Amino acid sequence: MESGRYWVIMKSGRKFMVEEWGTNHTQWGDIDPATKKLNKIRVKDVEEIDEDNTMITKENGFKNICFLKPGTSPIGFIDALDDSGLERIENEFVEYIDN
């Protein structure tokens, strides 16, 4: 079983932990080239992460803890954050919970 959490380590040396919260939602399969429909759908067995089992907490030494809006790429957000050199990027796609 996968955990749904992973580390992203940038060339700058900054480290970010990502946790995918919610129910098992990762699906994959074969796309029929004629109909463009997904066949043979399978769901990955991923541990559900929520506030009860998150590892990203102030107590564990994390800061600038945030949630990204659905559809926002964690890697894209991390790239933008790292490129900016800032601790936080304030926009409509992110909600910081450790004000």
N, C-alpha and C positions, 0 to 999 in steps of 0.2 A: 504494500500500500504506500502510495506517495503521500506526502504531508501537505502539499499545496503551499509550502513556504520555501524560499530560496534566497541566497545571497547574490548581490550584484556588486562586483568590485571593479571600480573604474581605474583607468590608467593613472588618474590623478592621485590614487591611493584612497579615495573616499569609498566607504563601504555602506551598502544599503541592504536592509532585509525587506523582502516582499512576502506578504501573506495573502493568499486568495481566500477571502471570507465567503461563506455561504455553502449551499448544498453542492453535491457532485454535479457539475455542469459541463465538464470537459467531454466533448463528443468528437469522434472522428469516424471516417469510413471511406468508401470509394465513391467518387463522383462519376456518374454516367455521362460520358462526353456528348451523347446525343440529346439527353433531356436536361442535363446540368443538375440533376437531383442527386442527393446523397443516399447511397445504398449501404447496406451492411453497417448500420450505425452501432457503435459500441461506446459505452461510457467508461471512462477511466475511474478506477477505484481510488478516490482521493479523500483523505481525512477532512471532515468538515471543521473549519476553523471559525471560532466566534470569540466573544469576549471572555468566555470561560477558559479557553485553552490557548489564547494568543501568547506569543513570546515577546511581542513588541510592546513593552511597558516601560514607564519611567523607572520602575524598580529594577528592571534588567539593564538599565543604563542607556536606553534609547531616548533621543530628543527629536523635536520637530516631527512628532508622530502625526500622520495624516491618513485620510481616506480619499481615494480618487473616485470620481463619479463613474458609473458604469460606462464602458466603452472607451475609457481613457487608458492608454497604454502605460503600464508602470515603467517599462524600459524607456519609452519616449520622454516621460516626465523626469526620470532620473537623469537621462542625457541632458535635458534642458537645464535641470538644476545644477548638474556638475559643470556644464559649460558656462553657466552664469557666475559660478563661484560664490553664489549666495547660499545662506542657510535655508531660506524659504522662498518660494515663488507663490505669490498670492494671486489667484485667478478663480474663475467660476468652476474649474474642474477639480479643485482640491479643497478639502476641509480639514484644518488642523484641529486636533483634539487636546493638545497639551499647551494651551495658551499660557 
